[in-house]
Amino acid sequence: MGKYTELESQQTDIGRKLKRAWKRLSLELEDIRNLQNRVNDNITLLNAFTLQQTRDDTAKLVQYQEDQKQRAMNQEQQAILDWLTSADYSPQQNNFLKERQAGTGQWLLDSSQFNNWVETTKQTLFCPGIPGAGKTILTSVVVEELSTRFHNDSSIVVAYIYCNFKRQIEQTLENLLASLLKQLAQSRPSLLESVKSLHDRCRARKAQPSVDDISSVLQSVAAEYLRVFILIDALDECRAHDCRTQMLSKLSDLQNKCGTNLFITSRSIPEIIEKFKQDPSLEIRANEHDVWRYINGHISHLPSCVRNSPDLQQEIKTRIVKAVDGMYVSFRTLY
């Protein structure tokens, strides 16, 4: 348009003014075509931009709806898992690992009994030990080892329970089995239909699931995995003799049908030892090397007279190892 604009504004006669006006109106045909093409190109670009913006907005809306749907599904699944049991042993697991001195318990992980147990399905490893021998800490070490080793394999799952006589009221047979079921179920990408079905049936009856119901679904969920490792620490602290017997019976059924591997620790109680007399066993004691590692890790806490005397340190270590006599708790108290 600038081509046809008269710039000589100082000319005032009528002829000049008419000439300028005529030039503004008398556009050449080729210029009109070019102008139309430019307008059409801009309209096409504007339409393309609008269409892309609409597509982007639609994609964002669809993604938002999918996120909302997934969030609602996750909340529903978590509500069902919490309905099974509120028990969560992971805080205990983390606390026990914090108590471990780096490198302790390696003797168990290196043992032939442990490695044969890991490599062979449908196996039980029974680990008895005197009170204070460090059974719970070593159980946490095994949980951590298995969880780390099979972290990237979704076909393998690790579940564990820390029995405690102070929690006997809440650690009923139903709750113990439900905790195992919860751990297995929450390791799946989505909640399995068998768990949802159990929840819906019980909600319709306004009742809690029975031991047989939980055991049946537990077997169904375990069958979804290639390998299942279940660790029970301090079996002797289980709620009652009847509870302990029934739990072992249910775990035995699970092992026979799904090839589950069981790791059990307990005090050396005759009736418990009798139940595992056919299974491989590995006694847990305060290992001498573990005691030395613990002392070496805490030398800096001792008085300067000890820190500055290697001979005195050696004598302290030797006397403590002799005094411990397999009881890790006694060693820590003495230390």
C-alpha positions in Angstrom: 0.0 0.0 0.0 2.9 2.2 0.6 3.7 2.3 -3.1 0.5 4.2 -3.8 0.7 6.7 -1.0 1.6 10.3 -2.0 4.1 11.8 0.3 4.2 15.4 -1.0 1.8 16.8 1.5 3.0 20.4 0.8 1.2 20.5 -2.6 -2.2 22.2 -2.1 -3.8 22.7 -5.5 -6.8 20.6 -6.4 -5.1 18.8 -9.3 -2.4 17.5 -7.1 -4.9 16.4 -4.5 -7.0 14.6 -7.0 -3.9 12.9 -8.4 -2.9 11.7 -4.9 -6.4 10.4 -4.3 -6.6 8.6 -7.7 -3.2 7.0 -7.0 -4.5 5.6 -3.7 -7.5 4.0 -5.5 -5.9 2.9 -8.8 -4.0 -0.2 -7.7 -2.5 -2.3 -10.3 -4.0 -5.8 -10.8 -0.7 -7.6 -10.0 -0.4 -5.6 -6.8 -3.9 -6.6 -5.8 -3.2 -10.3 -6.5 0.0 -10.0 -4.4 -1.9 -8.4 -1.6 -4.6 -11.1 -1.7 -2.0 -13.8 -1.6 -0.3 -12.3 1.4 -3.7 -12.0 3.2 -4.5 -15.6 2.3 -1.1 -16.8 3.5 -1.6 -15.0 6.8 -5.1 -16.4 7.2 -3.7 -19.9 6.5 -0.9 -19.4 9.1 -3.5 -18.1 11.6 -5.7 -21.1 11.0 -2.8 -23.5 11.4 -1.7 -21.8 14.6 -5.3 -21.9 16.0 -5.6 -25.5 15.0 -2.3 -26.4 16.7 -3.2 -24.4 19.8 -6.6 -26.3 19.9 -4.8 -29.6 19.6 -2.4 -28.7 22.4 -5.2 -27.5 24.6 -7.1 -30.7 23.9 -4.1 -32.9 24.6 -3.5 -31.0 27.9 -7.2 -31.5 28.8 -7.0 -35.2 28.0 -3.8 -35.6 30.0 -5.3 -33.8 32.9 -8.3 -36.1 32.8 -6.1 -39.1 32.7 -4.0 -37.8 35.6 -7.2 -37.2 37.6 -8.4 -40.7 36.8 -5.1 -42.3 37.7 -4.9 -40.3 40.9 -8.4 -41.4 41.9 -7.5 -45.0 41.0 -4.4 -44.8 43.1 -6.3 -43.4 46.1 -8.9 -46.2 45.7 -6.2 -48.9 45.6 -4.4 -47.4 48.6 -7.7 -47.3 50.5 -8.2 -51.1 49.8 -4.6 -51.9 50.9 -5.1 -49.9 54.1 -8.3 -51.7 54.6 -6.4 -55.0 54.6 -4.2 -53.8 57.5 -2.6 -50.6 58.7 0.6 -52.4 59.7 3.7 -51.1 58.0 7.1 -52.7 58.9 9.2 -50.5 56.6 9.9 -47.9 59.4 11.2 -50.7 61.6 13.3 -52.0 58.7 14.9 -48.6 58.1 15.6 -48.2 61.8 17.2 -51.6 62.1 19.5 -50.9 59.2 20.6 -47.6 60.8 21.8 -49.6 63.8 23.9 -51.9 61.6 27.6 -51.2 61.5 28.7 -51.3 57.9 30.0 -54.7 56.8 28.4 -56.7 59.7 26.3 -59.7 58.8 28.3 -60.3 55.7 29.2 -63.7 57.0 25.6 -64.7 56.7 25.2 -63.4 53.2 28.4 -65.3 52.2 27.4 -68.6 53.8 26.6 -71.5 51.6 23.3 -72.0 53.4 22.1 -68.6 52.5 23.2 -68.7 48.9 21.6 -72.1 48.3 18.4 -70.8 49.8 18.4 -67.8 47.5 19.1 -69.8 44.4 16.6 -72.6 45.0 12.9 -72.2 45.1 10.5 -73.6 47.7 13.2 -73.5 50.4 13.1 -72.6 54.1 16.2 -71.3 56.0 15.7 -71.5 59.7 18.1 -69.3 61.8 17.9 -69.9 65.5 19.8 -67.9 68.0 20.1 -67.0 71.7 18.4 -63.8 73.0 20.5 -60.8 72.0 22.4 -62.6 69.2 21.4 -60.0 66.6 18.7 -62.0 64.8 16.6 -58.9 64.0 19.5 -56.8 62.7 20.6 -59.7 60.5 17.0 -60.2 59.2 17.0 -56.5 58.2 20.4 -57.2 56.4 18.8 -60.0 54.4 15.8 -57.9 53.5 18.0 -55.2 52.3 20.2 -57.7 50.3 17.2 -59.3 48.6 15.5 -56.0 47.9 18.7 -54.5 46.4 19.6 -57.6 44.4 16.2 -58.0 42.8 15.3 -54.3 42.6 14.9 -54.2 38.8 13.1 -57.5 38.5 9.3 -57.0 38.9 8.7 -60.8 38.8 10.4 -61.1 42.2 9.0 -59.8 45.5 10.2 -59.6 49.1 7.8 -59.4 52.1 8.7 -59.4 55.8 7.3 -59.3 59.3 9.0 -58.4 62.6 7.2 -60.1 65.4 7.3 -58.4 68.7 5.8 -59.6 72.0 5.0 -56.0 72.9 2.6 -55.9 69.9 0.9 -59.3 70.4 -2.5 -57.8 70.7 -2.4 -56.3 67.2 -0.3 -59.0 65.6 -3.1 -61.5 65.2 -3.0 -64.2 62.6 -5.3 -62.2 60.4 -3.2 -59.1 60.6 0.1 -61.0 60.0 -1.2 -62.7 56.9 -2.9 -59.5 55.7 0.4 -57.7 56.0 2.1 -60.2 53.8 -0.8 -59.9 51.3 -0.6 -56.1 51.4 3.2 -56.1 50.7 2.8 -58.5 47.7 -0.2 -56.7 46.3 1.3 -53.2 46.5 4.3 -54.4 44.5 2.2 -54.9 41.4 1.7 -52.1 38.9 -2.1 -52.2 39.5 -4.2 -53.8 42.2 -5.1 -57.4 41.3 -8.8 -58.3 40.8 -8.6 -60.9 43.5 -7.8 -58.3 46.1 -10.5 -55.9 44.9 -13.0 -58.8 44.9 -12.1 -59.7 48.5 -12.7 -56.1 49.5 -16.0 -55.8 47.7 -17.3 -59.1 49.2 -16.4 -58.1 52.7 -17.8 -54.6 52.3 -21.1 -56.1 51.1 -21.2 -58.3 54.2 -19.9 -55.5 56.4 -17.3 -57.9 57.7 -13.5 -58.3 57.9 -11.8 -61.1 55.8 -11.3 -64.4 57.5 -8.0 -66.2 57.8 -9.0 -68.6 55.0 -10.1 -65.7 52.7 -6.8 -63.9 53.2 -4.8 -67.1 52.7 -6.6 -67.9 49.5 -6.0 -64.4 48.0 -2.4 -64.5 49.2 -1.8 -67.6 47.2 -3.5 -66.0 44.2 -1.3 -62.9 44.4 1.9 -64.9 45.0 1.2 -66.9 41.9 1.6 -63.7 39.9 5.3 -63.6 40.7 8.2 -65.8 39.5 9.8 -65.8 43.0 8.5 -64.9 46.4 10.7 -64.3 49.5 9.0 -64.1 52.9 11.0 -63.3 56.0 9.6 -63.8 59.6 11.8 -62.4 62.4 11.3 -63.5 66.0 8.8 -66.3 65.4 9.0 -67.1 69.1 7.4 -63.7 69.8 4.3 -64.5 67.8 1.1 -63.8 69.6 0.4 -67.3 70.9 1.2 -70.9 70.3 -2.0 -71.4 68.3 -1.3 -68.3 66.2 2.2 -69.4 65.5 1.1 -72.9 64.5 -1.6 -71.7 62.2 0.7 -69.1 60.5 3.3 -71.8 59.8 0.6 -74.0 58.4 -0.6 -71.2 56.0 3.0 -70.4 55.0 3.6 -74.0 54.3 0.6 -74.2 52.0 1.8 -71.0 50.3 5.3 -72.6 49.8 3.9 -75.8 48.4 1.6 -74.1 45.9 3.7 -71.2 44.9 7.3 -72.2 45.6 7.8 -69.5 48.2 11.1 -69.2 50.0 10.9 -68.7 53.8 13.5 -67.2 56.1 12.6 -67.7 59.8 14.5 -66.5 62.9 13.6 -67.5 66.4 15.0 -68.3 69.8 16.0 -71.9 70.3 12.7 -73.2 71.6 12.4 -77.0 71.3 8.8 -77.0 69.8 9.9 -74.5 67.1 13.1 -76.3 66.4 11.1 -79.5 65.9 9.0 -77.9 63.2 12.1 -77.0 61.2 14.2 -80.1 61.8 14.0 -81.1 58.1 15.0 -77.7 56.8 18.5 -76.2 56.4 19.5 -74.1 59.4 22.1 -71.5 60.3 22.7 -70.5 63.9 23.0 -66.8 64.5 25.6 -65.6 66.9 27.5 -62.4 67.5 30.2 -63.0 65.0 33.8 -62.1 66.1 34.4 -60.1 62.9 31.2 -58.2 63.4 32.2 -57.3 67.0 35.6 -56.1 65.7 34.0 -54.0 63.0 31.6 -52.4 65.5 34.5 -51.5 67.9 36.6 -50.1 65.1 33.7 -48.0 64.0 33.4 -46.5 67.5 37.0 -46.1 68.5 36.6 -42.3 68.1 34.1 -42.3 70.9 36.6 -43.7 73.4 38.9 -41.5 75.6 42.1 -40.2 74.1 44.2 -42.5 76.1 42.6 -45.4 74.2 42.6 -43.7 70.8 46.3 -43.0 71.1 47.3 -46.5 72.2 47.0 -49.3 69.6 48.1 -51.9 72.2 45.3 -50.8 74.6 42.8 -50.9 71.7 43.8 -54.4 70.9 43.5 -55.5 74.5 40.0 -54.0 74.8 38.9 -55.7 71.6 40.2 -59.1 72.7 38.5 -58.9 76.1 35.2 -57.7 74.7 35.1 -60.5 72.1 35.7 -63.1 74.9 33.0 -61.5 77.1 30.4 -61.3 74.4 30.1 -65.1 73.9 27.7 -64.8 71.0 25.4 -62.2 72.4 25.5 -59.1 70.3 23.2 -57.1 72.6 25.4 -57.9 75.6 28.4 -56.8 73.7 26.8 -53.5 72.8 25.8 -52.9 76.4 29.3 -53.8 77.7 30.8 -51.6 75.1 
